[in-house]
Amino acid sequence: MTATQILLIRCDGPGCVAEWGSPAPADTHAELRAHLRTQGWARRRSGGRVADLCPDCAEGRIGPHHQDAPYTPRA
């Protein structure tokens, strides 16, 4: 039996619940982020930390994924 890990990146945009898992095995989050950059995801400094942003949040658009989801602040 073998075990694997599935990496997940969540958008840090305000009220956003978008997330993306690795479509193919990725050994590190850096590899997953490199793939996500080709899909429109971005990393930006915000308030002293680095935030992962989905394509909508990276371009300042508020997509439908913001309207239906309750806001859950992240620590």
Buried (B, 14 or more C-beta within 10 A) or exposed (E): EEEEEEBEBEBBBEBBBBEBEBEEEBEEBEBBBEBBEEEEBBBEEEEEEEBBBBBBBBEEEEBEBBEEEEEEEEE
